[in-house]
């Protein structure tokens, strides 16, 4: 662990509130909507004890040990007043209410005659379901704004668009095996709203929010003969498979290149077999679906008719001598550990940007040394177990994790139970790869890209396409296994270097019979050596879902790296000794396993590790940077390390594939329409990234407004770019209550999501320098400034792409003038909304939830072609299957060295 820096000490009084909650919407209520995967469109009955609030769980950083004992949640008010428009017996219908105020990002104050449509009585439920798909309940995402789903940001048109969008999502979730058509809504959405219906439906379909997956009615939408150019998908993991299927449905000719002999990547289900016809399905990679309220992979499982198995929270711990840890001591240490994490969250607030250069491990070690209560050896071992569990959650050493941003994705975690898929996640891989043209054992070593297309070279074969999407793991990019011609932009190279890529290993053991408790899904074991705290620290009981008596032991942290060089027989011997120490004192005989498999993910040349994390010096920005396309929309990137909201999860990888399929289709459409695409050198920032970088140092700031000016032109009429930031924390509920209870503003503030409280949104416009100065002088705060901007000046706020060519010269001029300045590195510039690092304070950081292997997926929720020679790859350096992550140790398949 890092040498601890000198931090201001916090008293660790056990009586203090360990998690002060300044936001009244957040509340330590254990209730949650945990059955939406089975019932995606519930009709919740308000609990009178909750005072009209619907409990909605706030998920935590992916913890894979045990769930937090009192999980935090926030409450979305149910006082929607839909009953004033429709009775409980009414069929789905559309009625209207009067709007009296503007909404989240208004560009005009609506007239009182404007109408808000209310599509049946379930608008509140539909808003929550939309949250599970990643949308704010009552406003637009930045992607929607950039996509131009409505012409003007804010006002009644935006309200009605979001209502229609939420309704479409909820309607599909009712039956995910169906293909939702636009015609299903035309009959009861008024004709004058059909433009909004077209916009919402087309956006959701093209971006893969509805009508995705493997249901027969969805598969039949894939054209038999492609009508669009050829594209290449590099990698057949979940990201690659999601992108490939979606691109095929869009009509592209798809070729998938996969280096392994199988699909799935870091999701690998291995069939283990023994005598007496014993067999079991072992997930050696991604295993747990984290959250079941909207996870797209849970939707795929539903389409396959599979029932998910909830991983139960109970997780007893055992001491070195095999005796159970005293429950009171267990709870005491866990509470102290959670308080340390809370204090680390508060510390980073005080440190500000300095915290980006400090590790989480250093902060925790400092606080641990300040913990003055008397502790014994077992308490120390318990504390170390929690450290190991945290390293498991992040696939990284605590000494390498960023104090500032290690949990930056917390606001976006999917709520609900953690689940196993009976029979293994290989079922998902098999279904997703069906009829997808995959070429196996094609190890890509060179990618050429440019304005005319791409060339992908695997061995001696050259594959050409109009576009390509690279879905290889971050570990492969870090290793430099693929040569890019031209070289990737320095911005992307720096992001690859900054982000962390950690390791988790497993020992899977098939026994002749079950000798452990079947009422447990997990149990843990303590170590007395801090450097080995992650060695076999957690066991998963897979007998309930694997089809046979299977146990899997996890190896995390520093121990996972040592494990790579440990002889497999030694590893298995140690695991068996641990199990004997636990069960033989109970009079239970522990038999020898019939077959065992040890993973070696760091030695696997197709991943070089397990999953990504935010290392010291990195931030969530780096996930966005890795997701940026290069080569004027020719080369795209997907995978768990390209999504800042859902990194290190299976569902994150899957969603990133759908995202890039939409992006690729967008660029193809532009080219097919012969629209001019702004071209910049391949090593330059994208226009969106350039604008974001310029606004890191605005020339003028006031309230939620910031401005960049052309420094070479002081004329009052010279153009300036104004950015308005929305998404500041909402008013406290007791303040909201002072408003008219029937106002439109209250209606939608009540549906405002935790997502929206954490995520900021930027919209832009062009003004003159004088108009900016006049706007700054407007009194009455941001609301009056917005009114002045939209009503007095008649300005429309647009997404960054909506600024158009008129802003290009301004941006270019500012960039040229600032060119001599030293750029602000991403590692020290906090993501908007994270400057005060609010995300982590309101959550206890370590909960022992039955973990998910942070490979690449997740669960279910509610919710210039440049010339250049290609060197021949020496035979001895070609990536082959000789280094394997799983090494069978015993059983009849000892020579079956198949890649994990």
Secondary structure, 3 states (H helix, E strand, C coil): CCCCCCCCCCCCCCCCCCCCCCCCCEECCCCCCCCCCCCCCCCCCCCHHHCCEEEEECCCCCCCCCCCCCCCEEEEECCCCHHHCCCCCCCCCEEEEECCCCCCCCCCCCCCCCEEEEECCCHHHHHHHHHHCCCCCCCCCHHHHHCCCCCCCCHHHHHHHHHHHHHHHHHHHHCCCCCCCCHHHHCCCCHHHHHHHHHHHHHHHHCCCCCCCCCHHHHCCCCCCCCEEEEEEECCEHHHHHHHHHHHHCCEEEEEECCCCCCECCCCEEEEECCCCCEEEEECCCCCEECCECCHHHHHHHHCCCCEEECCCCCCEECCCCCECCHHHHHHHHHHHHHHHHHHHHHHHHHHHHHHHCEHHHHHHHHHHHCCCCCCHHHHHHHHHHHHHHHHHHCCCCCCEECCCCCCCHHHCCCCCEEEECCCCHHHHHHHHCCCCEECCCCEEEEEEECCEEEEEECCEEEEECEEEECCCHHHHHHCCCEEECCCCHHHHHHHHHCEECCCEEEEEECCCCCCCCCCCEEEECCCCHHHCCEEEEEEECCCCCCCCEEEEEECHHHHHHHCCCCHHHHHHHHHHHHHHHHHHHCCCCCCCCEEEECCHHHCCCCCCCCEECECCCCCHHHHHHHCCECCCCEEECCHHHCCCCCCCHHHHHHHHHHHHHHHHHHHHHHHCCCCCCCCCCCCCCHHHHHHHHHHHCCEEECCEEEEECCCCCCCCCEEEEEEEECCCCCCHHHHCCCCCCCHHHHHHCCCCHHHHHCCEEEEEEEEHHHHHHHHCCCCHHHHHHHHHHHHCCCCCECHHHHCHHHHHHHHHHHHHHCCCCCCCHHHCCCCCCCCCCCCCCCCCCCCCCCCCCCCECCCECCCCCCCCCCCCCHHHCCCCCCCCCEEEECCCCCCCCCC
